[in-house]
């Protein structure tokens, strides 16, 4: 079965029209989740490292 160039363009345009909004919405959700995870890791990594207390000699 052979397709002309016009038929391929119509099929591609139809696929973009049908699936385009869902793809864009999915990408936005992934980017939003990535930003949330990135912010959580940055704020979690900013806590200062705890220095060990000197050991006290028992009397």
Contact map, one row per residue, 1 for C-alpha under 8 A:
11100000000000000000000000000000000000000000000000000000000
11110000000000000000000000000000000000000000000000000000000
11111111000000000000000000000000000000000000000000000000000
01111111000000000000000000000000000000000000000000000000000
00111111100000000000000000000000000000000000000000000000000
00111111110000000000000000000000000000000000000000000000000
00111111111000000000000000000000000000000000000000000000000
00111111111100000000000000000000000000000000000000000000000
00001111111110000000000000000000000000000000000000000000000
00000111111111000000000000000000000000000000000000000000000
00000011111111100000000000000000000000000000000000000000000
00000001111111110000000000000000000000000000000000000000000
00000000111111111000000000000000000000000000000000000000000
00000000011111111100000000000000000000000000000000000000000
00000000001111111111000000000000000000000000000000000000000
00000000000111111111000000000000000000000000000000000000000
00000000000011111111100000000000000000000000000000000000000
00000000000001111111100000000000000000000000000000000000000
00000000000000111111111000000000000000000000000000000000000
00000000000000111111111100000000000000000000000000000000000
00000000000000001111111110000000000000000000000000000000000
00000000000000000011111111000000000000000000000000000000000
00000000000000000011111111100000000000000000000000000000000
00000000000000000001111111110000000000000000000000000000000
00000000000000000000111111111000000000000000000000000000000
00000000000000000000011111111100000000000000000000000000000
00000000000000000000001111111110000000000000000000000000000
00000000000000000000000111111111000000000000000000000000000
00000000000000000000000011111111100000000000000000000000000
00000000000000000000000001111111110000000000000000000000000
00000000000000000000000000111111111000000000000000000000000
00000000000000000000000000011111111100000000000000000000000
00000000000000000000000000001111111110000000000000000000000
00000000000000000000000000000111111111000000000000000000000
00000000000000000000000000000011111111100000000000000000000
00000000000000000000000000000001111111110000000000000000000
00000000000000000000000000000000111111111000000000000000000
00000000000000000000000000000000011111111100000000000000000
00000000000000000000000000000000001111111110000000000000000
00000000000000000000000000000000000111111111000000000000000
00000000000000000000000000000000000011111111100000000000000
00000000000000000000000000000000000001111111110000000000000
00000000000000000000000000000000000000111111111000000000000
00000000000000000000000000000000000000011111111000000000000
00000000000000000000000000000000000000001111111000000000000
00000000000000000000000000000000000000000111111100000000000
00000000000000000000000000000000000000000011111110000000000
00000000000000000000000000000000000000000000011111000000000
00000000000000000000000000000000000000000000001111100000000
00000000000000000000000000000000000000000000000111110000000
00000000000000000000000000000000000000000000000011111000000
00000000000000000000000000000000000000000000000001111100000
00000000000000000000000000000000000000000000000000111110000
00000000000000000000000000000000000000000000000000011111000
00000000000000000000000000000000000000000000000000001111100
00000000000000000000000000000000000000000000000000000111110
00000000000000000000000000000000000000000000000000000011111
00000000000000000000000000000000000000000000000000000001111
00000000000000000000000000000000000000000000000000000000111
